[in-house]
């Protein structure tokens, strides 16, 4: 496994995204948004759990 600087990786990802079109990028963004919203909701709502001590 070779180590690539972040700029080279970003450039490669950018050129790959241009060749593939927006479909895969949009799919990834939507998945990350849904997972992020679910984790944010879990994090905020866990504070409202009732303690039955």
GIVEN-V655163 format. One record per helix or strand of 3 or more residues. SS is the DSSP state (hx for helix, st for strand). FROM is the first residue (numbers start at 1). LEN is the number of residues. If there is no record, write none. Layout:
# GIVEN-V655163
SS&FROM&LEN ; SS&FROM&LEN
This chain:
# GIVEN-V655163
hx&6&15 ; hx&22&27
